[in-house]
Amino acid sequence: MKKLPLLFLLSAFSLSAQSNDEQVLKDIYKLSLTNAKCYSWLDDLSNKIGPRLSGSENAQKAVEYTKKQLETLGLDKVYLQELMVPKWVRGEKETASIQDGKTKTNVPVCALGMSIATSKKGLTANVIEVHGIKELAELGEDKIKGKIVFYNRPMDPENIETFRSYGGCVDQRFAGAKEAAKFGAVGVIVRSMNLRLDDLPHTGTMSYGDLPKGEYIPAAAISTNGAELLSKTLAKNPDTKFFLKQSCEQFEDVVSYNVVGQIEGSEHPERIMTVGGHLDSWDLADGSHDDGAGVVQGMEVMHILRQLNYRPKNTLRVVLFMNEENGGRGGDKYNELAQTNNENHIFALESDSGGFSPRGFSFECNDANLKKMQSFTALFEPYLIHSFVKGHGGSDISPLQSKNMIKAGLKPDSQRYFDYHHAANDRFDAINKRELELGAATMASLMYLVDQKGIED
């Protein structure tokens, strides 16, 4: 007879004896810090597969890899949800330069996701600097037509919650090209969404909205150092020109998949709780923080609970969503199928804020359920988890609708996240193994507590 690990036996015994929640959380954290697979899974995703932009060969490899790994965990069911996703390809590395009279200075840029290309010869034009979309109307077509609009509103360094800083300026990246085109601009350059000064351009999705295709203009991000240089050059010489060349291309939509693993509920199998992250990543790096970390942490939740021999009251699902970065179609498809199947989701937890040390959770729910979630804080204090606040749950779980449910997002320490977000340095070497495992344990603990205690009707 095969001998079971001592930790497994102790945990199974404690659960069968209905040990207190404090002891169960100790078991969860101990397992995650001593016997987790999430770091090695992320190593494979990042270093053996690599960047996983929707519609790419690597995205499909990631689907196959994570499905195979989930099948090794002894879950009750592992399956795929088919969906159509956009296929956008960056093409050759972008080039750009600031042209100040006879002086030409190369600067780091990258095309924004879903942008069109420049001509094969590139685009050269005068530049007009603005700090927000509202300034376009103030300037008017006379000052914008035929120029490249340079959006140079930085992230606000005063916010401790850096996602507030990101939210305060990301509109210029997403809608900047659409709005500038209405005034006759021929292209846009957007300051990277980054709190530090460096030479890394940060990509991200953009949209032309309802503009006719004939009015699309190319859009690119410039590094923060490049943005500083361009702004200083324009201040000295308003006649400065900018050269941009990019060869990105949009293809027809292709088939892809969400990956789902499930443990059936023992008392209320019709009530569903989900945990997970998004499987796709941008193409400049392997996306270890965004969102490889969330993917493997969601998988690790199931791994931990299976090691504990824990049979949940409610049905638990890990969901690895496809196409969060440039479309959000994985979340939409999951919700569509949930509605079609008349599923009752009571709780959804997402990790999509990086693999840094966990600090707490943000909750989308009514006041009664927020109070219930906050009643768990004393259990998390030994692990330095202290922030249980009302806020955004996550992009992929945002479309999910049920009669009464809680949506939650893991809140890691956010101070370094935007140093890596959507940039070429979002690689596996930026991940700390222990921090990643602590995040997985924190998520598993909340899933356990909500499964045991339920939610308020």
TITORSE-904348 format. One line per field, with one value per residue (C-alpha): residue in three letters; x, z, y. Coordinates in nm, 2 decimals. Layout:
code <- (ala|...)
xx <- (X|...)
zz <- (Z|...)
yy <- (Y|...)
This chain:
code <- (met|lys|lys|leu|pro|leu|leu|phe|leu|leu|ser|ala|phe|ser|leu|ser|ala|gln|ser|asn|asp|glu|gln|val|leu|lys|asp|ile|tyr|lys|leu|ser|leu|thr|asn|ala|lys|cys|tyr|ser|trp|leu|asp|asp|leu|ser|asn|lys|ile|gly|pro|arg|leu|ser|gly|ser|glu|asn|ala|gln|lys|ala|val|glu|tyr|thr|lys|lys|gln|leu|glu|thr|leu|gly|leu|asp|lys|val|tyr|leu|gln|glu|leu|met|val|pro|lys|trp|val|arg|gly|glu|lys|glu|thr|ala|ser|ile|gln|asp|gly|lys|thr|lys|thr|asn|val|pro|val|cys|ala|leu|gly|met|ser|ile|ala|thr|ser|lys|lys|gly|leu|thr|ala|asn|val|ile|glu|val|his|gly|ile|lys|glu|leu|ala|glu|leu|gly|glu|asp|lys|ile|lys|gly|lys|ile|val|phe|tyr|asn|arg|pro|met|asp|pro|glu|asn|ile|glu|thr|phe|arg|ser|tyr|gly|gly|cys|val|asp|gln|arg|phe|ala|gly|ala|lys|glu|ala|ala|lys|phe|gly|ala|val|gly|val|ile|val|arg|ser|met|asn|leu|arg|leu|asp|asp|leu|pro|his|thr|gly|thr|met|ser|tyr|gly|asp|leu|pro|lys|gly|glu|tyr|ile|pro|ala|ala|ala|ile|ser|thr|asn|gly|ala|glu|leu|leu|ser|lys|thr|leu|ala|lys|asn|pro|asp|thr|lys|phe|phe|leu|lys|gln|ser|cys|glu|gln|phe|glu|asp|val|val|ser|tyr|asn|val|val|gly|gln|ile|glu|gly|ser|glu|his|pro|glu|arg|ile|met|thr|val|gly|gly|his|leu|asp|ser|trp|asp|leu|ala|asp|gly|ser|his|asp|asp|gly|ala|gly|val|val|gln|gly|met|glu|val|met|his|ile|leu|arg|gln|leu|asn|tyr|arg|pro|lys|asn|thr|leu|arg|val|val|leu|phe|met|asn|glu|glu|asn|gly|gly|arg|gly|gly|asp|lys|tyr|asn|glu|leu|ala|gln|thr|asn|asn|glu|asn|his|ile|phe|ala|leu|glu|ser|asp|ser|gly|gly|phe|ser|pro|arg|gly|phe|ser|phe|glu|cys|asn|asp|ala|asn|leu|lys|lys|met|gln|ser|phe|thr|ala|leu|phe|glu|pro|tyr|leu|ile|his|ser|phe|val|lys|gly|his|gly|gly|ser|asp|ile|ser|pro|leu|gln|ser|lys|asn|met|ile|lys|ala|gly|leu|lys|pro|asp|ser|gln|arg|tyr|phe|asp|tyr|his|his|ala|ala|asn|asp|arg|phe|asp|ala|ile|asn|lys|arg|glu|leu|glu|leu|gly|ala|ala|thr|met|ala|ser|leu|met|tyr|leu|val|asp|gln|lys|gly|ile|glu|asp)
xx <- (0.00|0.13|0.22|0.06|0.26|0.23|0.10|-0.17|-0.28|-0.27|-0.48|-0.73|-0.76|-0.80|-1.07|-1.26|-1.26|-1.39|-1.09|-1.12|-1.06|-0.74|-0.58|-0.71|-0.55|-0.23|-0.24|-0.32|-0.02|0.21|0.12|0.16|0.50|0.64|0.46|0.32|0.35|0.26|0.62|0.72|0.40|0.48|0.84|0.69|0.44|0.70|1.02|0.90|0.60|0.66|0.44|0.07|-0.11|-0.47|-0.48|-0.11|0.05|0.18|-0.17|-0.28|0.02|-0.08|-0.43|-0.30|-0.04|-0.27|-0.55|-0.30|-0.17|-0.52|-0.59|-0.31|-0.48|-0.76|-1.04|-1.39|-1.39|-1.15|-1.28|-1.25|-1.49|-1.45|-1.46|-1.34|-1.06|-0.89|-0.55|-0.33|0.04|0.30|0.53|0.89|1.03|0.91|1.15|1.11|1.32|1.29|1.40|1.51|1.65|1.96|1.97|1.80|1.76|1.62|1.37|1.21|0.85|0.61|0.28|-0.03|-0.24|-0.49|-0.33|-0.28|0.07|0.23|0.33|0.63|0.84|0.71|0.54|0.71|0.52|0.52|0.42|0.17|0.18|-0.13|-0.20|-0.54|-0.82|-1.01|-0.73|-0.80|-1.12|-0.95|-0.68|-0.92|-0.85|-0.64|-0.37|-0.40|-0.46|-0.16|0.03|0.11|-0.06|0.17|-0.03|0.20|-0.01|0.20|0.06|0.00|0.28|0.08|-0.15|-0.05|-0.29|-0.11|-0.41|-0.58|-0.29|-0.32|-0.70|-0.63|-0.45|-0.52|-0.80|-0.53|-0.39|-0.73|-0.92|-0.64|-0.61|-0.99|-1.03|-0.72|-0.83|-1.15|-0.94|-0.73|-0.42|-0.21|-0.08|-0.05|0.23|0.13|0.35|0.38|0.17|0.46|0.55|0.93|1.16|1.31|1.36|1.08|0.77|0.46|0.20|-0.17|-0.49|-0.65|-0.97|-1.09|-1.44|-1.69|-1.45|-1.46|-1.15|-1.04|-0.99|-0.77|-0.43|-0.13|-0.08|0.23|0.36|0.69|0.90|0.89|1.24|1.15|0.85|1.05|1.30|1.03|0.86|1.18|1.27|0.93|0.96|1.28|1.17|0.80|0.88|1.03|0.92|0.87|0.94|0.75|0.75|0.55|0.42|0.14|-0.15|-0.50|-0.62|-0.95|-1.07|-0.95|-1.07|-0.93|-1.05|-1.11|-0.97|-1.19|-1.13|-1.40|-1.46|-1.83|-2.00|-2.10|-2.40|-2.49|-2.34|-2.57|-2.39|-2.07|-1.76|-1.48|-1.11|-0.86|-0.69|-0.63|-0.42|-0.33|-0.05|0.10|0.37|0.67|0.75|0.62|0.36|0.48|0.31|0.03|-0.12|0.08|0.09|-0.29|-0.33|-0.09|-0.23|-0.58|-0.45|-0.27|-0.59|-0.73|-0.40|-0.40|-0.76|-0.70|-0.40|-0.61|-0.86|-1.11|-1.46|-1.63|-1.99|-2.03|-1.89|-1.55|-1.41|-1.07|-1.12|-0.83|-0.98|-0.85|-0.83|-0.85|-0.58|-0.73|-1.09|-1.22|-1.40|-1.31|-1.50|-1.79|-1.80|-1.79|-2.09|-2.28|-2.25|-2.33|-2.65|-2.74|-2.69|-2.88|-2.59|-2.60|-2.26|-2.23|-1.86|-1.59|-1.22|-0.97|-0.59|-0.48|-0.26|0.07|0.25|0.37|0.31|-0.07|-0.22|-0.59|-0.89|-1.13|-1.50|-1.79|-2.09|-2.36|-2.29|-2.41|-2.16|-1.88|-1.93|-1.92|-1.60|-1.45|-1.53|-1.25|-0.98|-0.86|-0.79|-0.56|-0.37|-0.10|-0.01|0.00|-0.32|-0.51|-0.70|-1.06|-1.23|-1.50|-1.37|-1.32|-1.31|-1.15|-1.20|-1.27|-1.53|-1.69|-1.94|-2.06|-2.41|-2.60|-2.89|-2.67|-2.29|-1.96|-1.69|-1.34|-1.00|-0.67|-0.48|-0.10|0.13|0.11|0.41|0.62|0.35|0.35|0.73|0.65|0.29|0.27|0.65|0.94|1.06|0.75|0.95|0.99|1.30|1.07|0.87|0.95|0.87|0.76|0.54|0.37|0.30|0.17|-0.08|-0.20|-0.24|-0.44|-0.67|-0.72|-0.80|-1.07|-1.22|-1.23|-1.39|-1.66|-1.74|-1.78|-1.96|-2.16|-2.28|-2.56|-2.88)
zz <- (0.00|-0.10|0.20|0.21|0.31|0.68|0.60|0.39|0.67|0.93|0.71|0.63|1.00|1.10|0.84|0.92|1.28|1.18|1.31|1.35|1.06|1.20|1.18|0.83|0.71|0.87|0.68|0.35|0.39|0.50|0.19|-0.05|0.09|0.10|-0.17|-0.43|-0.81|-0.91|-0.95|-1.17|-1.37|-1.43|-1.53|-1.80|-1.92|-1.93|-2.04|-2.24|-2.41|-2.38|-2.49|-2.53|-2.73|-2.83|-3.16|-3.15|-3.16|-2.81|-2.68|-2.81|-2.65|-2.32|-2.35|-2.40|-2.13|-1.85|-1.94|-1.91|-1.58|-1.44|-1.54|-1.32|-1.00|-0.97|-1.04|-1.12|-1.46|-1.69|-2.01|-2.27|-2.37|-2.74|-2.85|-3.13|-3.06|-3.25|-3.42|-3.42|-3.51|-3.43|-3.71|-3.73|-3.44|-3.44|-3.50|-3.41|-3.38|-3.27|-3.55|-3.42|-3.72|-3.83|-3.50|-3.51|-3.18|-3.18|-2.90|-2.78|-2.90|-2.95|-3.14|-2.93|-2.95|-3.24|-3.40|-3.78|-3.94|-4.08|-4.45|-4.54|-4.55|-4.21|-4.09|-4.04|-3.91|-3.67|-3.32|-3.09|-2.72|-2.50|-2.15|-2.21|-2.46|-2.35|-2.48|-2.84|-2.86|-2.71|-2.98|-3.27|-3.61|-3.73|-3.48|-3.50|-3.86|-4.03|-3.70|-3.46|-3.13|-2.84|-2.52|-2.23|-1.91|-1.66|-1.39|-1.07|-0.83|-0.52|-0.51|-0.29|-0.48|-0.81|-1.00|-0.94|-1.11|-1.40|-1.43|-1.43|-1.76|-1.95|-2.15|-2.36|-2.46|-2.52|-2.70|-2.79|-3.16|-3.21|-3.07|-3.24|-3.58|-3.55|-3.57|-3.86|-3.67|-3.87|-3.58|-3.20|-2.95|-2.60|-2.29|-2.14|-1.84|-1.60|-1.27|-1.32|-1.58|-1.81|-2.17|-2.19|-2.39|-2.25|-2.50|-2.43|-2.62|-2.80|-3.00|-3.30|-3.18|-3.45|-3.68|-4.04|-4.13|-4.38|-4.08|-3.87|-3.77|-3.63|-3.25|-3.05|-2.69|-2.62|-2.31|-2.02|-2.09|-2.45|-2.36|-2.13|-2.41|-2.67|-2.44|-2.36|-2.73|-2.83|-2.56|-2.72|-3.08|-3.15|-3.52|-3.40|-3.62|-3.52|-3.73|-3.66|-3.85|-3.75|-3.95|-3.73|-3.89|-3.80|-3.93|-3.92|-3.59|-3.49|-3.25|-2.90|-2.56|-2.19|-1.98|-1.69|-1.40|-1.16|-0.82|-0.76|-0.45|-0.19|-0.06|-0.31|-0.65|-0.82|-0.65|-0.83|-0.70|-0.95|-0.92|-1.18|-1.41|-1.79|-2.00|-2.27|-2.24|-2.45|-2.70|-2.58|-2.30|-2.14|-1.92|-1.59|-1.38|-1.63|-1.59|-1.57|-1.20|-1.17|-1.39|-1.18|-0.85|-0.96|-1.05|-0.72|-0.52|-0.67|-0.61|-0.24|-0.18|-0.34|-0.12|0.18|0.06|0.09|-0.05|-0.09|-0.01|-0.34|-0.68|-0.73|-1.07|-1.18|-1.50|-1.72|-1.94|-2.30|-2.46|-2.16|-2.30|-2.64|-2.63|-2.31|-2.50|-2.26|-1.98|-2.21|-2.34|-1.99|-1.88|-2.20|-2.13|-1.77|-1.87|-2.13|-1.87|-1.61|-1.36|-1.02|-0.93|-0.58|-0.57|-0.83|-0.74|-0.99|-0.97|-1.23|-1.04|-1.05|-0.84|-0.56|-0.19|-0.12|0.09|0.08|-0.15|-0.32|-0.33|-0.56|-0.35|-0.13|0.22|0.40|0.21|0.24|0.62|0.61|0.41|0.65|0.94|0.81|0.86|1.19|1.04|0.78|1.01|1.09|0.72|0.69|0.49|0.61|0.32|0.27|0.08|-0.17|-0.52|-0.86|-0.87|-1.21|-1.58|-1.67|-1.40|-1.46|-1.72|-1.49|-1.37|-1.11|-0.88|-0.58|-0.59|-0.46|-0.71|-0.55|-0.67|-0.50|-0.40|-0.41|-0.32|-0.63|-0.60|-0.86|-1.08|-1.35|-1.38|-1.57|-1.69|-2.07|-2.11|-2.23|-1.87|-1.76|-1.75|-1.52|-1.35|-1.21|-1.01|-0.65|-0.57|-0.21|-0.29|-0.57|-0.32|-0.06|-0.31|-0.39|-0.03|0.04|-0.25|-0.14|0.22|0.10|-0.12|0.17|0.41|0.16|0.08|0.45|0.56|0.24|0.14|0.25|0.05)
yy <- (0.00|0.34|0.56|0.90|1.21|1.29|1.64|1.49|1.26|1.54|1.76|1.50|1.41|1.77|1.83|1.51|1.62|1.96|2.15|2.52|2.76|2.88|2.54|2.48|2.81|2.70|2.38|2.56|2.80|2.53|2.32|2.62|2.71|2.35|2.15|2.39|2.34|2.69|2.81|2.52|2.56|2.92|2.83|2.61|2.86|3.14|2.97|2.67|2.83|3.21|3.50|3.39|3.65|3.55|3.36|3.27|2.92|2.98|3.06|2.72|2.55|2.71|2.58|2.23|2.25|2.38|2.13|1.85|1.97|2.01|1.65|1.53|1.68|1.44|1.69|1.56|1.73|1.92|2.06|2.34|2.62|2.71|3.07|3.30|3.54|3.82|3.75|4.06|4.02|4.28|4.21|4.35|4.55|4.90|5.20|5.56|5.88|6.24|6.47|6.81|6.99|6.80|6.59|6.25|6.06|5.70|5.63|5.30|5.25|4.96|4.94|4.94|4.62|4.63|4.93|4.95|4.97|5.27|5.27|5.06|5.37|5.48|5.80|6.14|6.44|6.73|6.66|6.83|6.74|6.71|6.58|6.44|6.37|6.68|6.91|6.80|6.99|7.30|7.29|7.21|7.07|7.36|7.28|6.90|6.81|6.64|6.60|6.32|6.37|6.30|6.20|6.28|6.25|6.04|5.81|6.01|5.92|6.04|5.74|5.45|5.23|5.24|5.10|5.43|5.60|5.36|5.42|5.79|5.79|5.47|5.64|5.81|5.47|5.30|5.58|5.83|5.73|5.73|6.08|6.23|6.09|6.30|6.61|6.50|6.36|6.11|5.91|5.90|5.84|5.76|5.78|5.43|5.35|5.33|5.51|5.49|5.64|5.37|5.27|5.01|5.09|4.94|4.81|4.75|4.74|5.03|5.08|5.27|5.25|5.32|5.50|5.40|5.19|5.45|5.69|5.46|5.60|5.42|5.42|5.34|5.37|5.54|5.47|5.71|5.83|5.87|6.07|6.30|6.36|6.43|6.68|6.86|6.87|7.01|7.28|7.40|7.34|7.32|7.23|6.90|6.60|6.24|5.93|5.60|5.27|4.97|4.67|4.52|4.34|4.23|3.89|3.71|3.57|3.22|2.95|2.94|2.81|2.88|2.60|2.48|2.23|2.14|1.97|1.88|2.02|1.76|1.95|2.22|2.11|2.36|2.65|2.74|2.92|3.01|3.10|3.18|3.43|3.49|3.26|3.50|3.76|4.04|3.94|4.15|3.91|3.59|3.76|3.61|3.87|3.95|3.70|3.38|3.43|3.44|3.13|2.91|3.05|2.95|2.61|2.59|2.65|2.33|2.15|2.25|2.15|1.82|1.76|1.84|1.58|1.85|1.79|2.13|2.20|2.39|2.32|2.47|2.57|2.70|2.90|3.01|3.27|3.35|3.69|3.93|4.15|4.25|4.17|4.01|3.74|3.46|3.62|3.70|3.34|3.20|3.42|3.33|2.96|3.01|3.19|2.93|2.65|2.84|2.82|2.98|3.14|3.25|3.35|3.44|3.52|3.65|3.71|3.96|4.21|4.04|3.78|4.01|3.96|3.94|4.22|4.14|4.14|4.38|4.29|4.36|4.28|4.42|4.56|4.25|4.03|4.28|4.27|3.89|3.89|4.14|3.91|3.68|3.94|3.82|3.48|3.64|3.88|3.62|3.62|4.00|4.01|4.32|4.49|4.37|4.66|4.73|4.75|4.59|4.21|4.15|4.20|3.84|3.78|4.12|4.00|3.71|3.76|3.56|3.65|3.70|3.66|3.81|3.90|3.93|4.02|3.93|4.25|4.20|4.48|4.70|4.93|4.74|4.60|4.88|4.85|4.52|4.56|4.50|4.55|4.34|4.28|4.09|3.77|3.47|3.62|3.90|3.65|3.57|3.21|3.27|3.57|3.37|3.08|3.32|3.45|3.11|3.02|3.34|3.26|2.90|3.02|3.26|2.99|2.75|3.01|3.12|2.75|2.68|2.99|3.07|3.41|3.64|3.61)
